[in-house]
Amino acid sequence: VWICRDSAGTLFYQGSRAGVDAEMVEGKNALFLTDVVAQDDGYVATNRVDQRVTTYTVSAAELVQRSGTGDPDRAAVIAHRP
């Protein structure tokens, strides 16, 4: 997962389940989002597909994925680069 900022200050989220050298394919093994906001000590990216909303909260410590009302999925950060 990456959070990037372009020269105009716009934030972007990019996530991938592809291997290190694998081709990233949007909707198959990669996700690119433009609905990203800075929040507290991290960022929140929102993915809306039909009536389903999934949020990805990214901090220096973890990635938290929330879909619906169930428990969120959490993953610890293994590398962090400013």
N, C-alpha and C positions, 0 to 999 in steps of 0.2 A: 504494500500500500504506500502511495506517495501523496503528499499534499504539496502542490506547486503554486507559485504566484508568478504571473507574467509581469512584464514591464509596466502595464497599466494598473497593476495591483489586484487583478482578478484572481481568485483562488480556484483551483481545480483539484479533483480527487481522481486518482487512478489506482485501481486494484487489479491484481492479476493472480491467477492460479497456474499460470504457465511456468514451465521450468526456466532457469536462468537464460538459456539460449533459445527458448521456444518462441515462435511467433505468437504475438498477442492478438486475439480476435475478439472484438467487441461482441458481447452477448454470449460468447462461448466460453472463453477462459479469461476475459478481461472486462472491466467496467470503468467507464470514464464519465465523471459527473461534473457539471458546472454549477450546481446548486450547493455551494460550500460557504459557510460562515465561520469566522473566528469566534470562539466561545471559551471563556475562562482560560484554562491552560492548554487548550487544544482547538480542534476544528470539528464541525459537524457537517457531513455531506448527506444530502437527502436524495433518495431515488424513488420516484413515483411512477408506478406502472399500473394503469387502470385505477382501481380503488385501493391497491396495496401500496403502503409506504414503508420503506426501509431506511433507517438512518445508520450512519457509520460515524461514530465518535472516535476521533484519532487524537491521541496525546503522546507525549514522549514515553509513557509507560505501557499503554495498551490500546488495542482496537476493540471497540464494543459495537456489535451489530445488533440492532433491534428491529424486529418485524412483528407487527401486531402487538398483542398483549402478553405474550409468553415471556419467559426468561430470556435475557439477551445472551448472545454468544460473545465470549471474551477471548482475546488472544494477546499474550504478552509481547511486547516489542523486543526483538532480538538484535536490532541494530538501529541506531538513530543518527541521522546526519542533518545538521542544521541547514 
